Amino acid sequence: MHFAKHTLAIVAATTACSFTPAMAQDSTTIPVVIKATTASYWQAVFDGAQHAADKLGIQIEELGPANETQVAEQIGIMENLTSRTPPAIVLAPVSNDALAGPVESATAAGIPVIIIDSGVDTDQYASLIATDNFAAGQRAGHALATCMERTQGEAAGQVAYLRANPNGESLVSRDEGFLDAISQYPDIEVVDNRVANNDTAKAMNDTLDLLNRYPDLNGVFADNQLMGDGAGTAFAEQGVGDDVCLVAFDSSELEVDFLRQGVIDSLVVQDPYMMGYAGIWFAHAAQEGVALPRSVDTGVHVADTETVDQPEFSGLLDPDQRKLTPYLGTSADLQE
């Protein structure tokens, strides 16, 4: 996936100028449909969306299936919303192909749809706000190789990876990016991968099995928050953090604790708060007829044990510490 370089705040400023005080007090409710209500990553999306709604003087409705594997449930939510004709919808699709039809139906019904987090197999939406997951997966692969080189003197050996969901566009792109990066290290061999269906307990058990099945395993990549929680728990239980490198995605409280302890070597951190925040601004703008950028890359950052407590990561790792400042064309707005 390729993203145009657009500035969120430029569009936000444009939309802000387009709203009258009466619009700011509009009582309309914008639904925010996420992938999994059980994951803290998505709570950060809701937090950002609520912050934007508070600024605009509108309401949001928090919706989504319990698990990212529940495709039919999310389709049902979208069908129900389309029949209700809300002013706009913010959607993180659990499946790029299965949600294409519901997105097209909503758009045909005159409802602007803002896609966040993951792409969808249609161009019938207002804007896409997401991580460039292929590039993020590449950063994870390079981080794992760097850890292996640091711990054993060379980027060589066996690695495996945990997949949360084989159907979501963001996760598929992320895994492909990881494999692309690893392929650049001829002495690293990918020996296995497991699909844990976004289940933390299964991710833990899969990790334990990988560590047992491959006694010479040198590294593991966990491709989302729940996979990171499970893999980190397994690493902590087995006490292998000093010998086997673990790179995970996102930033739950448990993952950050494991990072500080050195159980997880690196976290590849997205910006779910900004996806929710910008998603609501864009949704409100779209319903008022504001032209939006086709896609916006919200960025990705890599935190390790030495940098986890630096100010630039505080708001990314803990949404409660997020402080938004005017966007100036740098990463300044992501630092606090």
C-alpha positions in Angstrom: 0.0 0.0 0.0 1.4 3.4 -0.9 0.3 6.6 0.9 0.4 10.1 -0.4 2.2 12.5 1.9 -0.5 14.6 3.4 -0.7 16.7 6.5 -3.5 15.8 8.9 -3.6 19.3 10.4 -3.8 21.1 7.1 -7.0 19.2 6.3 -8.2 19.6 9.9 -7.6 23.3 9.7 -9.5 23.4 6.4 -12.4 21.5 7.8 -12.4 23.7 10.9 -12.8 26.8 8.8 -15.7 25.1 7.0 -17.8 24.6 10.1 -20.1 27.2 11.6 -20.7 27.4 15.4 -24.1 25.8 14.7 -22.5 22.9 13.0 -20.1 22.4 15.9 -23.2 22.0 18.2 -24.8 19.4 15.8 -26.2 16.5 17.8 -25.4 14.0 15.0 -23.7 10.8 16.0 -20.9 9.2 13.9 -20.5 5.5 14.4 -16.9 4.2 14.8 -16.7 0.5 13.9 -13.5 -1.2 15.0 -12.2 -4.7 14.6 -12.1 -6.1 18.2 -13.6 -4.6 21.3 -11.4 -6.8 23.5 -8.1 -5.3 22.5 -6.5 -2.2 24.1 -5.3 -1.1 20.7 -8.9 -0.4 19.7 -9.6 1.4 22.9 -6.9 3.9 21.9 -8.9 4.4 18.6 -12.0 5.1 20.6 -10.1 7.5 22.8 -8.9 9.5 19.9 -12.4 9.5 18.3 -14.0 10.7 21.5 -11.4 13.5 21.8 -12.3 14.7 18.3 -16.0 14.4 19.0 -15.6 16.5 22.1 -13.8 19.2 20.1 -16.5 19.2 17.4 -19.4 19.0 19.8 -20.8 15.8 18.4 -21.3 12.3 19.5 -19.8 9.0 18.5 -21.1 5.4 18.7 -18.6 2.7 19.6 -19.3 -0.5 17.7 -17.4 -3.6 16.6 -17.2 -7.4 17.0 -15.4 -8.9 20.1 -12.7 -10.5 17.9 -11.0 -9.7 14.6 -12.0 -13.1 13.2 -15.8 -12.2 13.4 -16.2 -11.1 9.9 -20.0 -11.8 9.7 -20.6 -9.8 12.8 -18.9 -6.7 11.4 -20.8 -7.1 8.1 -24.0 -7.2 10.1 -23.1 -4.0 11.9 -22.4 -2.2 8.6 -25.6 -3.4 7.1 -27.6 -2.2 10.1 -25.8 1.2 10.0 -26.5 1.6 6.3 -30.2 1.1 6.9 -30.1 3.8 9.7 -28.2 6.3 7.4 -25.9 8.0 9.9 -24.2 11.2 8.7 -20.9 9.3 8.2 -19.1 6.1 9.3 -15.6 5.5 10.5 -14.6 1.8 9.8 -11.7 -0.4 10.5 -12.5 -3.4 8.2 -11.7 -6.9 9.5 -11.4 -8.2 6.0 -10.4 -6.3 2.9 -12.6 -8.3 0.5 -15.6 -9.2 2.7 -16.2 -5.6 3.8 -15.9 -4.2 0.3 -19.6 -4.8 -0.4 -20.9 -3.2 2.8 -18.6 -0.1 2.2 -19.9 0.3 -1.3 -23.5 -0.1 -0.1 -23.0 2.6 2.5 -21.4 4.9 0.0 -24.3 4.3 -2.5 -26.7 5.2 0.3 -25.0 8.6 0.5 -23.0 7.9 3.7 -19.4 8.9 3.6 -17.1 6.1 4.9 -13.7 6.9 6.4 -11.6 3.7 6.4 -9.0 3.5 9.2 -6.2 1.0 10.0 -6.7 -1.4 7.1 -7.5 -1.1 3.4 -10.5 -2.5 1.7 -11.0 -3.9 -1.8 -13.0 -1.0 -3.2 -12.4 2.6 -4.0 -15.9 3.7 -2.9 -14.9 5.4 0.3 -14.1 9.0 1.3 -10.5 8.6 2.7 -8.1 6.0 4.1 -6.2 6.8 7.4 -3.8 4.0 8.3 -0.2 2.8 8.8 1.8 1.7 5.8 1.8 -1.8 7.1 4.2 -3.3 4.6 6.8 -0.7 5.6 6.0 -1.3 9.3 6.5 -5.0 8.8 9.9 -4.3 7.2 10.9 -2.3 10.2 9.9 -5.2 12.4 12.1 -7.6 10.3 15.1 -5.2 10.5 14.6 -4.8 14.3 14.6 -8.5 14.8 17.8 -8.9 12.7 19.4 -6.1 14.6 18.6 -7.8 17.9 20.0 -11.1 16.7 23.2 -9.4 15.6 23.5 -7.7 19.0 22.9 -10.8 21.1 24.8 -13.4 19.1 27.2 -11.3 17.0 25.6 -11.9 13.6 22.2 -11.7 12.0 21.9 -15.4 11.5 19.8 -18.3 12.7 16.2 -19.4 12.8 13.1 -17.2 13.3 9.4 -17.7 13.3 6.4 -15.4 13.4 2.9 -15.3 14.9 0.0 -14.2 12.7 -3.1 -12.8 14.3 -5.4 -13.1 11.3 -4.7 -14.3 7.7 -7.5 -12.2 6.2 -7.0 -8.6 7.4 -5.3 -6.4 4.8 -3.1 -4.7 7.5 -1.9 -7.9 8.9 -1.2 -9.6 5.6 0.8 -6.5 4.4 2.6 -6.4 7.8 3.7 -10.1 7.5 4.7 -9.6 3.9 6.8 -6.6 4.9 8.4 -8.6 7.7 9.3 -11.5 5.3 10.7 -9.0 2.7 13.0 -7.5 5.3 14.2 -10.9 6.6 14.9 -12.1 3.0 17.6 -9.4 2.9 19.6 -11.4 5.5 20.8 -14.6 3.8 21.8 -16.3 7.0 18.4 -15.9 8.6 15.9 -18.8 8.0 12.2 -18.5 8.6 11.3 -21.9 10.0 7.7 -21.6 10.9 4.6 -19.4 11.4 1.4 -19.9 13.4 -2.1 -18.3 13.0 -3.4 -17.6 16.5 -6.8 -16.1 15.4 -6.3 -13.0 17.6 -6.4 -15.2 20.7 -3.8 -14.3 23.3 -3.9 -17.7 25.0 -3.3 -19.5 21.7 -0.5 -17.1 20.9 1.2 -18.0 24.2 0.8 -21.7 23.6 2.0 -21.4 20.0 5.1 -19.6 21.2 5.8 -22.2 23.8 5.4 -24.9 21.1 7.8 -23.0 18.8 10.4 -22.7 21.5 10.1 -26.4 22.3 10.0 -27.5 18.6 13.0 -25.4 17.6 15.6 -25.4 20.4 17.9 -23.3 18.2 15.3 -20.6 17.6 16.9 -17.2 17.6 13.9 -14.8 17.1 10.1 -14.4 17.0 7.9 -11.7 15.5 4.4 -11.2 16.9 2.3 -9.2 14.4 -0.2 -7.5 16.6 -0.9 -6.5 20.2 -2.6 -9.8 21.3 0.1 -11.8 19.6 2.7 -9.7 21.5 0.9 -10.2 24.8 0.8 -14.0 24.3 4.4 -14.3 23.0 5.7 -12.0 25.8 4.0 -14.1 28.4 5.5 -17.3 27.0 9.0 -15.7 26.9 8.7 -14.5 30.5 7.5 -18.0 31.6 10.4 -19.7 29.9 13.0 -17.0 30.8 14.3 -16.9 27.2 14.4 -13.2 26.7 18.2 -12.9 26.9 18.7 -15.7 24.3 15.8 -15.4 21.9 14.8 -12.0 20.4 11.2 -11.0 20.4 9.8 -8.1 18.3 6.1 -7.3 18.7 3.6 -4.9 17.4 1.5 -2.2 19.1 1.7 -1.1 22.8 -0.6 -2.7 25.4 0.3 -2.1 29.0 1.5 -5.7 29.2 3.7 -5.3 26.1 5.3 -2.1 27.4 6.0 -3.8 30.8 7.7 -6.7 28.9 9.7 -4.1 26.9 10.9 -2.4 30.0 11.9 -5.8 31.5 13.8 -6.8 28.4 11.4 -9.7 27.6 10.4 -7.9 24.4 13.3 -6.4 22.6 11.4 -3.9 20.4 7.9 -2.7 19.8 6.8 -1.4 16.4 4.3 1.2 17.4 1.4 2.5 15.3 -0.8 5.6 16.1 -4.3 4.2 16.7 -5.2 7.4 18.7 -4.6 9.5 15.6 -6.6 7.1 13.4 -9.6 7.6 15.7 -9.0 11.4 16.1 -8.5 12.1 12.4 -11.2 9.6 11.4 -13.9 11.7 13.2 -12.6 15.0 11.8 -12.5 13.5 8.3 -16.0 11.9 8.7 -17.4 15.2 9.9 -15.7 17.1 7.1 -16.9 14.6 4.4 -20.5 15.0 5.4 -20.1 18.7 4.9 -18.7 18.2 1.4 -15.0 18.9 2.2 -12.6 17.2 -0.3 -10.3 14.9 1.6 -6.9 13.4 0.7 -7.3 9.9 -0.7 -5.0 8.4 1.9 -3.0 9.5 5.0 -0.1 7.5 6.5 -0.3 8.0 10.3 3.3 6.8 10.7 5.1 4.1 12.7 7.8 4.1 15.3 10.1 1.6 16.9 10.6 1.6 20.7 13.2 -0.5 22.4 14.2 -1.1 26.1 16.5 1.9 26.1 14.1 4.4 24.4 10.7 3.3 25.8 10.7 6.0 28.5 11.8 8.8 26.2 9.2 11.6 25.8 8.7 11.0 22.1 7.0 7.7 22.9 4.9 8.7 25.9 1.7 9.6 24.1 2.0 6.7 21.6 2.5 4.1 24.4 -0.1 5.6 26.7 -3.1 7.5 25.2 -3.8 9.1 28.5 -0.6 11.1 28.1 -1.4 12.2 24.5 -1.1 16.0 24.0 -2.0 17.3 20.5 -0.2 20.3 19.1 -0.4 22.0 15.7 1.0 19.8 13.0 4.1 21.4 11.5 5.2 18.8 8.9 7.4 16.8 11.3 6.8 14.1 13.9 6.3 16.7 16.6 2.6 16.0 16.9 3.3 12.3 17.6 5.9 12.9 20.4 3.7 13.7 23.4 
